[in-house]
Amino acid sequence: IDCDPQANASSVLAPTVQGASVFSGQAPLKTDSENLWIIPASPTLIDEERRLAKQDGGRFTLRSLIKPLRDQFDLIYIDCPPNLSWLPTNALLAADYLILPLQCEYFAMEGLGQLLAYVEDVRQDAGATIELLGILLTMYDDRHPIARQVAADMRDHFGEKVMARPIPRDIALAAAPSHAQTILTYDPLCPGAIAYAAAAKEILHGLKR
């Protein structure tokens, strides 16, 4: 479920669909990737978010919308914008687990602390049951001391919650969206694709525990 008004996931997986969102009643669409469906997003999500904020119980809307989908799909991912607005709040209240991508930069670590504090507030205020499944380090370059330091600090503080294999800086990862392809179709043997495949396996392993 693309829940980001920038709709980056939708631009790759459903490029011909316009003006749709999970809040407008859009049904899941089959993508060109095997066993992958998407409910796309569009900039209209900004207007949807304003309406949610005015509705009584609007922060629980996504939870209600995806309830019928739980029995239809093995996994449902909700892609959120990188902020603490009404859309991510809906996702936090609808989801069972949280996966946090984190760029290997110091400002990103500061933002992570704010996000985790907000998640705890949502958990206490609205009874969210969401659990932190993993922190995925991204934009990692082993040649840069700052990246190595951020990775080390995260592992010291969060331990096994930090996923084992970081996602490296990889030109193929940047190029794939411009070709309207996922990295697994654009260049499945590049370092970035291999790292994401390893992350996927680790996520599945975590869900089975």
C-alpha positions as CSV (number, residue, x, y, z in Angstrom):
1,I,0.0,0.0,0.0
2,D,1.6,3.2,-1.1
3,C,0.6,5.8,1.6
4,D,3.1,8.5,0.5
5,P,1.8,11.5,-1.6
6,Q,5.1,11.5,-3.5
7,A,4.0,8.1,-4.8
8,N,7.4,6.9,-5.7
9,A,6.5,3.2,-5.3
10,S,3.4,3.7,-7.5
11,S,5.5,5.5,-10.3
12,V,7.4,2.2,-10.7
13,L,4.7,-0.4,-9.9
14,A,1.6,1.3,-11.3
15,P,2.7,4.1,-13.6
16,T,-0.5,4.3,-15.6
17,V,-2.8,4.8,-12.6
18,Q,-3.7,8.3,-11.7
19,G,-5.6,9.8,-8.7
20,A,-6.0,6.6,-6.8
21,S,-5.3,5.8,-3.1
22,V,-6.3,3.3,-0.5
23,F,-8.5,6.0,1.0
24,S,-10.4,6.5,-2.2
25,G,-11.4,2.9,-2.3
26,Q,-8.8,1.7,-4.8
27,A,-8.6,-2.1,-4.9
28,P,-5.2,-3.9,-5.1
29,L,-3.7,-4.0,-8.6
30,K,-1.6,-6.8,-10.0
31,T,1.9,-5.6,-11.0
32,D,4.3,-7.1,-13.5
33,S,6.3,-8.7,-10.6
34,E,5.2,-12.2,-9.6
35,N,2.9,-12.3,-6.5
36,L,3.1,-8.6,-6.0
37,W,0.0,-6.3,-5.9
38,I,-0.2,-2.6,-5.1
39,I,-2.7,-0.1,-4.0
40,P,-1.1,3.0,-5.6
41,A,-1.0,6.5,-4.3
42,S,-1.0,10.0,-5.8
43,P,-0.7,13.6,-4.7
44,T,-4.4,13.5,-3.9
45,L,-3.4,11.8,-0.6
46,I,-2.6,15.3,0.7
47,D,-6.3,16.2,0.4
48,E,-7.3,12.8,1.8
49,E,-5.1,13.5,4.8
50,R,-6.8,16.8,5.5
51,R,-10.2,15.0,5.5
52,L,-8.9,12.3,7.8
53,A,-7.7,15.0,10.3
54,K,-11.2,16.4,10.5
55,Q,-13.0,13.1,10.9
56,D,-13.9,11.6,14.3
57,G,-11.7,8.5,14.5
58,G,-9.9,9.4,11.3
59,R,-6.6,8.0,12.5
60,F,-8.1,4.5,12.5
61,T,-9.4,4.7,8.9
62,L,-6.6,2.7,7.3
63,R,-6.9,-0.1,9.9
64,S,-10.6,-0.5,8.9
65,L,-9.8,-0.4,5.2
66,I,-7.1,-3.1,5.2
67,K,-9.0,-5.5,7.6
68,P,-10.7,-7.3,4.6
69,L,-7.3,-7.6,2.9
70,R,-5.5,-9.5,5.7
71,D,-6.9,-12.8,4.6
72,Q,-6.1,-12.2,0.9
73,F,-2.4,-11.6,1.2
74,D,0.5,-13.2,3.0
75,L,2.1,-9.8,3.7
76,I,0.9,-6.2,3.5
77,Y,3.5,-3.5,3.4
78,I,2.5,0.2,4.0
79,D,5.0,2.7,2.5
80,C,4.8,5.9,4.4
81,P,6.2,9.4,3.9
82,P,9.2,10.4,6.1
83,N,7.3,12.6,8.6
84,L,4.9,12.3,11.5
85,S,1.7,13.4,9.8
86,W,-1.7,11.9,9.8
87,L,-0.9,9.3,7.1
88,P,2.0,7.6,9.0
89,T,-0.2,7.7,12.2
90,N,-2.9,5.8,10.3
91,A,-0.2,3.3,9.2
92,L,1.1,2.9,12.8
93,L,-2.3,2.1,14.0
94,A,-3.0,-0.3,11.2
95,A,0.2,-2.3,11.2
96,D,1.6,-5.1,13.3
97,Y,5.3,-4.4,12.7
98,L,7.5,-1.4,11.9
99,I,10.5,-1.5,9.6
100,L,12.6,1.7,9.8
101,P,15.0,2.5,6.9
102,L,17.8,4.8,8.2
103,Q,20.4,6.6,6.2
104,C,23.8,6.3,7.7
105,E,24.0,10.0,8.7
106,Y,23.9,11.7,12.1
107,F,20.9,13.8,11.4
108,A,19.0,10.6,10.4
109,M,19.8,9.2,13.9
110,E,18.3,12.3,15.5
111,G,15.2,11.8,13.5
112,L,15.0,8.2,14.5
113,G,14.8,9.1,18.2
114,Q,11.9,11.5,17.5
115,L,10.1,8.9,15.5
116,L,10.5,6.2,18.1
117,A,9.2,8.6,20.8
118,Y,6.2,9.3,18.6
119,V,5.5,5.6,18.1
120,E,5.5,5.2,21.9
121,D,3.1,8.1,22.2
122,V,0.8,6.5,19.7
123,R,1.0,3.2,21.4
124,Q,0.1,4.6,24.8
125,D,-2.5,7.2,23.5
126,A,-4.4,5.0,21.0
127,G,-3.6,1.5,22.0
128,A,-1.4,0.7,19.0
129,T,0.2,-2.8,19.2
130,I,2.9,-2.2,16.6
131,E,6.3,-3.8,17.3
132,L,9.7,-2.6,15.9
133,L,10.7,-5.5,13.7
134,G,14.0,-4.0,12.4
135,I,16.1,-1.0,11.5
136,L,17.5,-1.2,8.0
137,L,20.6,0.9,7.4
138,T,20.7,2.4,4.0
139,M,23.0,4.6,1.8
140,Y,25.9,2.8,3.5
141,D,29.5,3.4,2.2
142,D,32.1,1.4,4.1
143,R,34.8,3.9,2.9
144,H,33.3,6.7,4.9
145,P,34.1,6.9,8.7
146,I,30.7,8.6,9.4
147,A,28.8,5.7,7.9
148,R,30.8,3.2,9.8
149,Q,30.3,5.2,13.1
150,V,26.6,5.5,12.6
151,A,26.3,1.8,11.9
152,A,28.4,1.0,15.0
153,D,26.4,3.4,17.2
154,M,23.1,1.9,16.0
155,R,24.2,-1.6,16.7
156,D,25.5,-0.7,20.2
157,H,22.1,0.9,21.1
158,F,19.6,-1.3,19.3
159,G,21.5,-4.6,19.1
160,E,19.7,-7.2,17.0
161,K,17.0,-4.8,16.0
162,V,19.5,-3.4,13.5
163,M,19.3,-5.7,10.4
164,A,22.5,-7.6,9.6
165,R,23.2,-6.3,6.1
166,P,23.1,-2.6,5.3
167,I,22.0,-1.4,1.9
168,P,25.0,0.1,0.1
169,R,25.2,3.2,-2.0
170,D,24.7,1.8,-5.5
171,I,24.2,3.6,-8.7
172,A,21.9,0.9,-9.9
173,L,19.5,1.6,-7.1
174,A,19.3,5.2,-8.2
175,A,18.9,4.3,-11.9
176,A,16.2,1.6,-11.6
177,P,13.3,4.0,-10.9
178,S,14.1,6.1,-13.9
179,H,13.6,3.0,-16.0
180,A,10.3,2.2,-14.2
181,Q,11.7,-1.0,-12.8
182,T,12.4,-2.5,-9.4
183,I,16.1,-3.2,-8.7
184,L,15.3,-6.9,-8.9
185,T,14.4,-6.6,-12.6
186,Y,16.8,-3.8,-13.5
187,D,20.0,-5.3,-12.1
188,P,19.3,-8.3,-9.9
189,L,23.0,-9.1,-9.3
190,C,24.1,-5.6,-8.3
191,P,25.2,-5.1,-4.7
192,G,22.0,-3.2,-3.8
193,A,19.7,-5.9,-5.1
194,I,21.6,-8.6,-3.3
195,A,21.5,-6.5,-0.1
196,Y,17.7,-6.0,-0.4
197,A,17.2,-9.7,-1.1
198,A,19.1,-10.4,2.1
199,A,17.0,-7.9,4.0
200,A,13.8,-9.5,2.7
201,K,14.9,-12.9,4.0
202,E,15.8,-11.4,7.4
203,I,12.4,-9.8,7.6
204,L,10.6,-13.1,6.8
205,H,12.8,-14.8,9.4
206,G,11.8,-12.2,12.0
207,L,8.1,-12.6,11.3
208,K,8.4,-16.4,11.8
209,R,9.9,-16.1,15.2
